[in-house]
């Protein structure tokens, strides 16, 4: 599993999923989850607060809410599939190798 440090801090994160537009990480020490855009990982502002420092169940529930929002728009099916993949990874039903 690939790991990255957040910016110049000593916080190590396990990369659970990453593509050109999305990233799902787990803090190696606290075991909390965060997701967002790869360009925001390690930046000064980071991910939106509602997508950061989540328990597994909080992260899954938020991803499910995002899917429900996405279902209202035909042009975001790709994003919906990404969120579904992230849920499968969190539930341990799918392994994603970078």
C-alpha positions, -999 to 999 in steps of 0.1 A, spaced: 0 0 0 13 34 -9 18 59 18 22 97 17 30 124 43 6 154 46 27 183 34 57 188 56 41 174 87 48 140 101 13 126 96 15 95 74 -15 85 53 -23 52 36 -36 58 1 -67 35 -3 -78 49 -36 -64 75 -60 -71 85 -96 -66 118 -114 -96 134 -97 -102 116 -64 -83 103 -34 -93 83 -3 -68 81 25 -66 68 60 -45 84 87 -19 57 97 -20 67 134 -56 77 141 -72 54 115 -96 81 104 -105 86 68 -105 116 45 -113 120 8 -112 148 -18 -91 159 -48 -55 147 -50 -43 183 -56 -57 192 -22 -39 164 -3 -11 179 17 -20 215 8 -24 243 33 -62 242 32 -66 204 26 -99 187 21 -133 201 30 -139 197 67 -170 175 61 -148 151 41 -120 149 67 -112 130 99 -141 106 95 -148 72 111 -154 44 86 -192 46 90 -192 84 87 -172 82 55 -194 55 40 -226 74 49 -212 106 34 -202 88 2 -237 73 0 -252 108 3 -229 121 -25 -241 92 -46 -278 102 -40 -270 137 -51 -251 124 -82 -281 103 -93 -299 136 -100 -274 144 -127 -268 123 -158 -233 137 -165 -217 125 -132 -220 87 -136 -183 84 -135 -181 101 -101 -209 78 -88 -188 48 -97 -157 62 -79 -178 68 -48 -192 32 -50 -156 19 -54 -145 38 -23 -174 23 -3 -164 -12 -14 -128 -5 -3 -139 8 31 -162 -22 35 -132 -45 27 -150 -59 -4 -125 -45 -29 -88 -39 -29 -74 -11 -50 -38 -12 -59 -20 19 -71 
